[in-house]
Structure formats: structure tokens, C-alpha cells
């Protein structure tokens, strides 16, 4: 049978002591965006979402997946910062935001990356796409492959820049997945997202991310705007080792793109905190043993347990162990036993593997005989 056990004093003692926090009531919030999501990257916890799985035109926020493909090739040694890529007439004629590449010139990959991430150049994006895949259509196939591998289930890309196309779309959730992958997989290249300005061809342009200049700890990621999409921003802020990731789209003005994301991020830092109720190897409970030299085996957490919870909501945290019980001996320390499920108010359940804390030997022949007899007697009583 499946055994579901409360953690009793093990969890309660931690919550009452080291995890104490003020009991202020948590605020709710709404934002003037059509789509939005806020994620605590440390624990992969969604703190806020609004139409987060709705298909939406992503405009220049799509350039993040173009840069993902570029960074992937740089890391694999298939491309270098000093490689020069030629500027085609298609790239040179691109409209909208531009790096102002010169027709027939060849441009270093490092300059093109800055042209994409700082200047949001549609022209620079096409130069990268054609230089890597031969054509923008072929490059879009690579982007869709990347999206599938990342688990971006509701995205489809028709071009490298986010140029409007009815079959080019993503979601707030998918863009947050992409942005977090960029940070985790390519930390050595992440600095490009936070550079405040770039000058190319004698033209100096400022990074379009408004949060970079607000002194709130923002260090990336990418803006977007088209008439149909509205104003969008994917942004990340890090404070004291904690990082929040936010995506908004469908905002009505540049001012709203600066104010609404800052409001949501401040709310996330203010209203939530990270707790660590269990460390690896910490006892979380016990399980009954079948035909073992001990009647019970201690259970320990298999990994560090970090949770994002509402401030002041520790009284609403509950925990249980789910496993098949009794567990037949012999048992080896570290053997997977079941799952620790921690629930907090208004938050998704958090599941952590639990393992045996010690070895338990199997009873010998005589011991097993007495064990069976004991079970028979207890069954008759």
C-alpha cells in the first residue's frame, strides 16, 4: 500500500525555530500587461502568472533564442567571437531597430552579438542567421529544434528577429524557460545582456532594457516591440544570491514597460522568501521494515530542500512522506525509499526524494520464523 505520513515534530520543530518570520499578510498584485510570468530561479517556483501559456507575438524578445543558438555554437567551438560573417542585401535592407551593418562588409561575431542584444538590430540578427545556417529559413529550423529540446512546448519561430508573422509565436512561460537556460548554460556570455551601450559604425545606441538603469539589481535580458505585440520585456534581477526572472508582453507604452516590470519584481522580492527546511542527510521520518534486524529505518532527504514561500505563511506549511511500506530487508543506506512532499499555501507542491539513512540487514532463518509468528499473533488479536 502507499503510506502517507505527516512529518510530525521533525518538520514542525524547524518551522517553529529557524524558519520563523513575521506574520504579516501577503499582498496580491495585478499588472497592466496582456501576458506575464514571474519565476524564482533559485527554486524554479512560479510566483505570478497571467495568461502565461497564451500564444503571443514576441517581437524582438525572439532574439534571445537566436542568441541561444549562437552561444551554443560558441561553447561547442563551432563558432568563435573573431569569426567574420558577411552582410547580405537581405540583412542590409532589414527595417525596424538596426545595428546599421554595411552591405558587403564582414562583421565579427562578437560585434554582431552586441548589435543584437544591445542595439536590438534586426540586420545583425539576419547576418548571424545566414552566417550560421546559410539562410534565415534554415536557421529558423534550428531555433525550433532548440525550443523543443528546452521544453518550450508552445513556441514556433519563423525567423531570427521576431519580425511579425502569424506563425511566429511563443508564450510568457516559454520565454522564461529560454531566458533561464541562457543564464544557466552560458554564464560566460551573460555579460552581453547587461552592457549599457554600444557604438558601431559611429552610431552609439543605448541598451533598450529600462531596468538596467534603475539600480534594482537588473542584469538582463531583452526588450521587444511591434504594433501587434505591444511593448514587451524579459528581465532578470539578482539580489543577495536570489534571482527572479520576469516576462511581460502587451504593455501599452515604453513607460509602462519600465514601471510594470519593476513593480512586479519588487513585489516578488518583498512578498516571498526562500527557506531551507532540510539539508542533504537530514532526518525526515522513518519507515517500517519487513523482516529486518531493525523494525524501522530512518529516512533522510536525498538533496538540499529549498522552497520559495510567502512571507508569514510558515504556519501553513505541511509535509508528508509517500512510500510503499513496509520496506523489505535488506536495505542499503542511500537506497531510494519514497518522496517527501512539502505543501505551502498558494504555492505548488515541492517533491524531494528520500533515501534510507542506514543499512538494515535481513533477519536470519530463525529470526524470520519468529517474525512471521509475531505477525500471525498480531493478526489474530
C-alpha positions in Angstrom: 0.0 0.0 0.0 1.0 3.6 -0.3 2.0 5.1 3.0 1.4 8.8 3.6 2.9 10.0 6.8 3.0 13.5 8.4 6.4 14.6 9.5 5.2 15.4 13.0 7.9 17.1 15.2 10.7 16.8 12.6 9.3 19.5 10.4 7.3 21.3 13.0 10.4 21.9 15.1 12.3 23.5 12.2 9.4 25.7 11.3 8.9 27.0 14.8 12.6 27.8 15.2 15.0 28.7 12.4 12.3 29.4 9.9 10.3 31.9 11.9 9.1 35.0 10.1 6.7 37.9 10.7 3.0 37.1 10.3 2.2 40.0 8.0 -0.5 39.1 5.5 0.8 38.7 1.9 -0.3 41.1 -0.8 -1.8 40.2 -4.1 -0.9 42.0 -7.3 -2.0 42.6 -10.9 -0.1 44.1 -13.7 -1.2 46.1 -16.8 0.3 43.5 -19.2 -1.6 41.2 -21.5 0.8 38.3 -20.6 3.2 37.9 -17.7 5.1 35.5 -15.5 7.5 35.8 -12.6 9.7 32.9 -11.6 12.1 32.5 -8.6 15.1 30.9 -10.4 16.6 29.5 -7.2 13.7 27.1 -6.7 12.0 27.2 -10.2 8.9 28.5 -8.5 6.3 30.5 -10.4 5.3 33.4 -8.1 2.9 35.1 -10.5 1.4 34.4 -13.9 -1.2 36.0 -16.2 -2.1 34.3 -19.5 1.3 32.7 -19.3 0.5 30.0 -21.8 -1.3 32.1 -24.3 0.3 32.3 -27.8 1.7 35.8 -28.3 3.8 37.6 -30.9 7.2 38.1 -29.2 8.8 40.7 -31.4 12.5 41.3 -30.5 12.3 39.0 -27.4 12.6 36.3 -30.0 16.2 37.4 -30.5 17.0 35.5 -27.3 16.7 32.2 -29.0 18.8 33.4 -31.9 21.5 34.2 -29.3 20.9 30.9 -27.6 21.9 29.1 -30.9 24.9 31.5 -31.2 26.1 30.8 -27.7 25.6 27.1 -28.1 27.9 27.1 -31.1 30.5 29.3 -29.4 30.6 27.0 -26.4 31.0 23.9 -28.7 33.8 25.5 -30.6 31.8 25.6 -33.8 32.0 29.4 -33.9 34.4 32.0 -32.5 34.0 35.6 -31.4 36.5 36.6 -34.1 34.8 34.8 -37.0 33.5 37.3 -39.6 30.2 36.9 -41.2 29.1 38.6 -44.5 26.3 41.1 -44.8 23.8 40.2 -47.5 21.4 42.6 -49.2 18.6 41.0 -47.2 20.3 41.8 -43.9 21.2 45.3 -45.0 17.6 46.1 -46.1 16.1 44.9 -42.7 13.9 47.6 -41.2 13.0 48.4 -37.6 15.7 48.5 -35.0 19.1 48.3 -36.6 22.8 47.9 -36.0 23.4 49.7 -39.3 25.6 47.0 -40.9 27.2 47.8 -44.2 26.3 46.0 -47.4 29.1 43.6 -48.5 31.1 44.0 -45.2 32.0 41.1 -43.0 31.4 41.7 -39.3 32.9 39.9 -36.2 30.6 37.6 -34.3 31.3 39.5 -31.1 30.2 42.8 -32.7 27.0 41.1 -34.0 26.1 39.8 -30.6 26.3 43.3 -29.2 24.3 44.5 -32.2 21.6 42.1 -31.4 21.4 42.3 -27.6 22.2 46.0 -27.0 21.0 47.6 -30.2 18.3 45.0 -31.0 19.5 45.1 -34.6 17.2 43.1 -37.0 20.0 43.4 -39.5 22.6 41.9 -37.2 20.3 39.1 -36.4 19.9 38.1 -40.1 23.7 38.3 -40.6 24.1 35.7 -37.8 21.3 33.5 -39.1 22.6 33.4 -42.6 26.2 33.0 -41.5 25.3 30.0 -39.3 22.7 28.2 -41.4 23.0 29.6 -44.9 19.6 31.1 -44.9 17.1 32.6 -42.3 14.6 29.8 -43.1 17.2 27.1 -42.4 18.2 29.0 -39.2 14.5 29.1 -38.1 14.5 25.2 -38.3 17.5 25.2 -35.8 15.6 27.6 -33.5 12.5 25.3 -33.4 14.8 22.3 -32.7 16.3 24.3 -29.8 12.9 25.2 -28.5 11.7 21.6 -28.5 14.9 20.5 -26.6 14.4 23.2 -24.0 10.8 22.2 -23.4 9.2 25.3 -25.0 6.0 23.5 -25.8 4.0 26.5 -27.1 6.5 28.2 -29.4 7.2 28.3 -33.1 9.7 30.5 -34.9 9.6 31.6 -38.5 12.6 33.9 -38.4 15.6 35.0 -36.4 14.5 38.5 -35.4 10.9 38.2 -34.3 9.7 40.0 -37.4 5.8 39.8 -37.4 4.5 36.6 -38.8 1.2 34.8 -37.8 3.1 31.5 -37.4 5.8 33.1 -35.3 4.8 33.0 -31.6 5.8 32.0 -28.1 4.4 32.3 -24.6 5.5 34.1 -21.4 6.3 30.8 -19.8 8.3 29.5 -22.7 10.3 32.8 -22.9 11.1 32.4 -19.1 12.3 28.9 -19.8 14.6 30.2 -22.6 15.9 33.1 -20.5 16.7 30.8 -17.6 18.5 28.4 -19.9 20.7 31.2 -21.3 21.8 32.2 -17.7 22.4 28.6 -16.6 24.1 27.2 -19.7 26.1 30.2 -20.7 27.3 32.2 -17.7 30.5 33.1 -19.5 28.5 35.1 -22.1 25.8 36.5 -19.9 27.6 39.9 -19.5 26.5 40.9 -23.0 22.9 41.3 -21.8 23.8 43.9 -19.2 26.2 46.1 -21.3 24.6 49.6 -21.2 25.5 50.8 -24.7 27.3 50.0 -27.9 28.8 52.1 -30.7 29.0 50.6 -34.2 29.6 52.5 -37.5 29.9 55.7 -35.5 26.4 55.3 -34.1 26.1 55.0 -30.3 22.9 53.2 -29.1 21.8 52.6 -25.5 20.6 49.2 -24.3 16.8 49.3 -24.5 16.2 47.4 -21.2 15.0 50.2 -18.9 15.6 48.2 -15.7 19.3 48.2 -16.2 19.4 51.8 -15.3 17.1 51.7 -12.2 19.6 50.4 -9.7 17.4 47.5 -8.7 19.9 44.7 -9.5 18.8 44.1 -13.1 21.4 42.5 -15.3 19.5 41.3 -18.4 17.6 40.3 -20.7 15.7 41.6 -23.8 13.0 44.1 -24.9 10.6 43.8 -27.7 8.0 45.9 -29.5 5.8 45.7 -32.6 2.4 47.3 -33.1 0.6 44.0 -32.8 2.6 42.7 -29.9 2.8 45.9 -27.9 5.8 46.6 -25.6 7.4 43.5 -24.0 10.3 42.8 -21.7 12.1 39.7 -20.5 14.1 40.8 -17.4 16.1 39.3 -14.6 17.1 40.8 -11.3 19.6 39.3 -8.7 19.8 40.4 -5.1 21.8 38.7 -2.3 22.1 35.5 -4.3 18.5 35.3 -5.2 17.4 35.7 -8.8 13.9 36.4 -10.2 13.0 36.0 -13.9 10.1 38.0 -15.4 8.4 38.2 -18.8 5.8 40.7 -19.7 4.2 41.5 -23.1 1.3 43.5 -24.4 2.2 46.7 -22.5 0.9 49.9 -24.0 3.9 52.2 -23.8 7.6 52.4 -23.1 6.8 54.0 -19.7 4.6 51.0 -18.8 7.5 48.7 -19.9 9.7 50.4 -17.3 7.1 50.7 -14.5 5.1 47.4 -14.5 8.1 45.0 -14.6 9.8 46.9 -11.7 6.6 46.8 -9.7 6.2 43.0 -10.2 9.8 42.3 -9.4 9.7 44.4 -6.2 6.6 42.5 -5.2 8.3 39.2 -5.7 11.3 40.1 -3.5 9.1 41.6 -0.9 6.4 39.0 -0.6 8.3 35.8 -0.9 11.4 34.3 0.7 13.5 31.1 0.4 13.7 28.7 3.2 15.8 25.6 3.6 14.0 23.2 6.0 16.1 20.2 5.2 19.7 19.6 4.3 21.0 16.5 2.5 21.2 13.7 5.0 18.8 15.4 7.4 16.3 13.0 9.1 12.7 13.5 7.8 11.0 10.4 9.3 11.0 6.6 9.5 9.6 3.7 7.5 8.6 0.3 8.8 10.8 -2.6 7.8 9.7 -6.1 6.8 11.8 -9.0 8.2 14.7 -6.7 9.1 17.0 -6.7 12.1 15.5 -3.3 12.9 11.8 -2.6 12.9 12.3 0.8 11.3 14.7 2.6 9.1 15.4 6.3 9.3 14.6 8.3 6.2 16.8 11.2 5.1 16.5 13.9 2.4 18.4 13.0 -0.7 19.2 16.6 -1.6 19.1 20.1 -0.3 15.5 21.3 0.1 15.0 24.9 -0.9 11.5 26.4 -1.1 10.1 29.7 -2.0 7.2 30.6 0.3 5.1 33.5 1.2 6.5 35.6 4.0 4.5 35.0 7.1 3.0 31.7 5.9 5.1 29.2 7.7 2.2 28.1 9.8 0.5 26.9 6.6 3.4 24.6 5.5 2.7 20.9 5.7 4.8 17.9 4.8 4.2 14.2 4.2 6.2 11.2 3.1 4.8 9.0 0.3 6.3 5.5 0.0 5.5 1.8 -0.1 5.5 0.4 3.4 6.7 -1.8 5.0 10.0 -1.9 3.1 11.5 -5.4 2.8 15.0 -6.0 4.2 17.9 -6.0 3.3 18.1 -2.2 2.9 21.2 -0.3 2.0 22.0 3.3 3.2 21.2 5.7 0.3 18.6 3.3 -1.2 15.6 5.3 -2.7 12.6 4.9 -0.5 10.0 7.4 -1.5 9.1 11.1 -1.8 8.9 14.0 0.7 6.1 16.2 -0.4 6.0 19.8 1.1 3.0 22.0 0.6 2.7 25.7 1.3 -0.3 28.0 1.0 -0.8 29.3 -2.6 2.4 27.5 -3.8 2.9 24.4 -5.9 3.9 21.2 -4.0 7.6 20.6 -3.8 8.8 16.9 -4.1 12.1 15.7 -2.8 13.4 12.1 -2.9 14.0 10.4 0.4 16.5 7.6 0.9 17.4 5.1 3.7 19.6 6.7 6.3 21.3 3.4 7.4 21.7 -0.2 6.4 19.2 -2.8 7.7 20.2 -6.4 7.5 17.7 -9.2 6.7 16.8 -11.5 9.6 18.2 -15.0 9.6 16.1 -18.1 9.2 15.2 -18.3 12.9 14.5 -14.6 13.1 12.3 -14.7 10.0 10.3 -17.6 11.6 9.7 -15.6 14.8 8.9 -12.5 12.8 6.2 -14.5 10.9 4.8 -15.9 14.1 4.6 -12.4 15.6 2.7 -11.2 12.5 0.3 -14.1 12.9 -0.3 -13.4 16.5 -0.8 -9.7 15.9 -3.2 -10.5 13.1 -5.3 -12.7 15.5 -5.5 -10.1 18.2 
